[in-house]
């Protein structure tokens, strides 16, 4: 089922989608297009009480497709699992 950004259905919904055929190894990473931070969610914002997420695609303060963002996200997810604040024992001025 395909749904457009304004509720379009079927073929009309395709006009509102970002479509990419990822055929090269370098295509398989999280893109950080301007204005897309609002679509990322934090480690503890999955919508489920017992589900925490980690990865460079999350809202981790660095928000870039790289190992540093994935590591930062993993630390934040661990803090969430342990009931700590998001940035407990994490230092850096990139955190929001």
C-alpha positions as CSV (number, residue, x, y, z in Angstrom):
1,X,0.0,0.0,0.0
2,X,1.4,3.4,-0.9
3,X,0.3,6.6,0.7
4,X,1.4,10.1,-0.4
5,X,2.5,12.9,1.9
6,X,-0.9,14.6,1.6
7,X,-3.0,11.4,1.5
8,X,-2.6,10.6,-2.2
9,X,-3.2,6.9,-3.1
10,X,-1.9,4.7,-5.9
11,X,0.0,6.2,-8.8
12,X,-0.6,9.8,-7.6
13,X,1.3,9.0,-4.4
14,X,4.5,8.2,-6.4
15,X,4.9,11.9,-7.2
16,X,5.3,12.6,-3.5
17,X,7.9,9.8,-2.8
18,X,11.7,9.8,-2.9
19,X,12.5,6.8,-5.1
20,X,16.0,5.5,-5.5
21,X,17.4,2.2,-6.9
22,X,20.4,1.5,-4.5
23,X,22.6,-0.5,-6.8
24,X,26.1,0.7,-5.7
25,X,27.6,-0.2,-2.3
26,X,28.0,3.5,-1.5
27,X,24.2,4.0,-2.0
28,X,23.5,1.9,1.1
29,X,23.8,4.5,3.9
30,X,21.6,7.0,5.7
31,X,21.2,10.2,3.8
32,X,21.1,13.5,5.6
33,X,19.2,15.7,3.3
34,X,18.5,19.3,4.6
35,X,15.3,19.6,6.5
36,X,14.9,15.9,7.3
37,X,16.0,15.9,10.9
38,X,12.4,16.3,11.9
39,X,11.7,12.8,10.6
40,X,14.3,11.2,12.9
41,X,13.3,10.0,16.4
42,X,15.3,9.4,19.5
43,X,16.3,6.0,21.0
44,X,13.3,6.1,23.4
45,X,10.7,7.5,20.9
46,X,9.8,4.3,19.1
47,X,6.2,4.5,20.3
48,X,6.5,1.3,22.3
49,X,7.3,1.2,26.1
50,X,9.8,-1.6,25.7
51,X,11.4,-0.9,22.3
52,X,14.5,1.2,22.0
53,X,16.3,1.9,18.7
54,X,19.8,2.6,17.7
55,X,21.5,3.6,14.5
56,X,22.9,6.5,12.6
57,X,19.4,7.1,11.2
58,X,18.1,8.2,14.7
59,X,17.9,11.6,16.2
60,X,21.2,11.4,18.2
61,X,22.4,15.0,18.0
62,X,25.0,14.3,15.3
63,X,22.5,13.1,12.7
64,X,24.9,12.0,10.1
65,X,25.3,8.7,8.2
66,X,28.5,7.6,9.9
67,X,29.9,5.2,12.6
68,X,30.2,8.1,15.1
69,X,26.5,8.7,14.9
70,X,25.7,5.0,15.2
71,X,27.9,4.8,18.3
72,X,26.4,7.8,19.8
73,X,22.9,6.4,19.2
74,X,23.9,3.1,20.8
75,X,25.1,4.9,23.9
76,X,21.8,6.9,24.1
77,X,19.8,3.7,23.6
78,X,21.7,2.0,26.4
79,X,21.0,5.0,28.6
80,X,17.3,4.8,27.8
81,X,17.2,1.0,28.6
82,X,18.8,1.8,32.0
83,X,16.4,4.6,32.7
84,X,19.1,7.3,32.6
85,X,18.9,10.7,30.9
86,X,19.6,10.7,27.1
87,X,23.1,12.1,27.4
88,X,24.2,10.5,30.7
89,X,28.1,10.2,30.6
90,X,28.2,11.3,27.0
91,X,30.3,14.5,26.4
92,X,30.2,16.7,23.3
93,X,28.8,20.0,22.1
94,X,26.9,18.4,19.2
95,X,24.2,17.1,21.6
96,X,20.8,18.8,21.5
